[in-house]
């Protein structure tokens, strides 16, 4: 199961930040984002943008399993997800923004 709840995602990030002994200002500086943006994410007021999410999991040494991705439930789909995540992680920022826009369009269409 994947937990896509903003509050759950924010809680995972906040707990990992505290475990890394970083305050919001320190983490936001490492991530290149505003402290207010990080606060909004941690407090479940907004989802992180894809590029910010990828930097967060990298800096805080998180995995997708930390966010509720369980690879034992559906291995074929998980392989596809893993491939997509790997592709995104190795992409330049310009492509990440395109991926993010594509996902937003898909989300808008699915509603």
C-alpha positions in Angstrom: 0.0 0.0 0.0 1.2 3.5 -0.8 0.2 6.2 1.7 -0.4 9.4 -0.3 -1.8 11.3 2.6 -0.1 14.7 3.0 0.0 14.4 6.7 1.6 11.0 6.6 4.2 12.1 4.1 5.0 15.2 6.2 5.3 13.1 9.4 7.7 10.7 7.8 9.9 13.6 6.6 9.7 15.4 10.0 10.7 12.3 11.9 13.6 11.6 9.5 14.8 15.3 9.8 14.7 15.0 13.6 16.5 11.7 13.5 19.2 13.4 11.4 19.4 16.1 14.0 18.6 18.8 11.6 16.2 21.7 12.2 14.0 23.0 9.4 16.3 25.8 8.5 19.3 23.5 8.1 17.3 20.9 6.0 15.7 23.6 3.8 19.2 25.0 3.1 20.5 21.6 2.1 17.5 21.1 -0.1 17.6 24.5 -1.7 14.0 25.2 -0.7 12.4 27.8 1.6 11.9 26.9 5.2 8.2 27.9 4.8 7.8 25.4 2.0 9.4 22.6 4.1 7.2 23.5 7.0 4.1 23.3 4.8 5.2 19.8 3.7 6.0 18.6 7.2 2.7 19.9 8.5 0.7 18.2 5.8 -0.5 21.4 4.1 1.0 20.5 0.8 2.7 17.7 -1.1 6.4 18.1 -2.0 7.1 18.7 -5.7 8.7 15.7 -7.3 12.1 17.2 -7.5 12.0 18.4 -3.9 10.7 14.9 -2.8 13.6 13.2 -4.5 16.1 15.6 -2.8 14.4 15.0 0.5 14.7 11.2 0.3 18.3 11.5 -0.8 19.4 13.9 1.9 17.5 12.1 4.7 18.5 8.6 3.4 14.8 7.6 3.1 13.4 4.9 0.8 10.0 4.6 -0.8 9.3 1.9 1.8 9.4 4.6 4.4 6.4 6.1 2.6 4.4 2.9 2.5 5.6 1.3 -0.7 5.6 -2.4 -0.1 7.5 -4.3 -2.8 6.1 -7.7 -1.7 2.5 -6.8 -2.6 2.7 -6.4 -6.3 6.2 -7.2 -7.6 5.6 -6.5 -11.3 4.2 -3.0 -10.6 6.9 -2.4 -8.1 9.6 -3.2 -10.7 7.9 -0.6 -13.0 7.8 1.9 -10.1 11.4 1.2 -9.3 12.4 1.8 -12.9 10.5 5.1 -13.0 12.0 6.3 -9.7 15.5 5.4 -10.9 14.9 7.2 -14.2 13.7 10.3 -12.4 16.6 10.2 -9.9 19.1 10.1 -12.7 17.4 12.9 -14.8 18.5 16.5 -14.9 16.2 19.1 -13.2 14.7 20.2 -16.5 13.4 16.7 -17.2 12.2 16.3 -13.6 10.0 19.4 -14.0 8.5 17.8 -17.2 7.8 14.6 -15.3 6.2 16.6 -12.5 4.0 18.4 -15.0 3.0 15.1 -16.7 2.0 13.7 -13.4 0.0 16.8 -12.5 -1.8 16.5 -15.9 -2.6 12.8 -15.2 -3.9 13.7 -11.7 -6.1 16.5 -13.1 -7.5 14.1 -15.8 -8.1 11.3 -13.3 -10.2 13.5 -11.0 
